[in-house]
């Protein structure tokens, strides 16, 4: 039982990391495009 909840936790943690990476990449690309726009 504890093992399955651990897998669920790891899945949510990985998902959160993917979302964080995506938002970071989006932010850096926006900053880059703003620099290119100038």
VMD Tcl script that draws the C-alpha trace (Angstrom):
set ca {
  {0.00 0.00 0.00}
  {2.75 2.39 0.92}
  {4.64 1.40 -2.23}
  {1.76 2.41 -4.53}
  {1.39 5.77 -2.80}
  {5.13 6.26 -3.27}
  {4.73 5.66 -7.01}
  {1.85 8.14 -7.08}
  {4.01 10.69 -5.27}
  {6.89 10.16 -7.69}
  {4.53 10.57 -10.63}
  {3.20 13.89 -9.30}
  {6.73 15.04 -8.50}
  {7.89 14.24 -12.04}
  {4.85 15.98 -13.48}
  {5.59 19.07 -11.38}
  {9.19 19.06 -12.60}
  {8.06 18.82 -16.23}
  {5.67 21.75 -15.74}
  {8.41 23.77 -14.05}
  {10.87 22.99 -16.85}
  {8.27 23.95 -19.46}
  {7.47 27.27 -17.78}
  {11.19 28.02 -17.39}
  {11.81 27.24 -21.06}
  {8.82 29.36 -22.06}
  {10.04 32.25 -19.93}
  {13.59 32.10 -21.33}
  {12.29 31.92 -24.91}
  {10.05 34.94 -24.26}
  {13.01 36.89 -22.87}
  {15.11 35.80 -25.84}
  {12.44 36.89 -28.34}
  {12.15 40.25 -26.57}
  {15.91 40.73 -26.95}
  {15.70 39.72 -30.61}
  {12.77 42.08 -31.10}
  {14.92 45.01 -29.98}
}
mol new
graphics top color blue
foreach p $ca { graphics top sphere $p radius 0.5 }
foreach p [lrange $ca 0 end-1] q [lrange $ca 1 end] { graphics top cylinder $p $q radius 0.2 }
display resetview
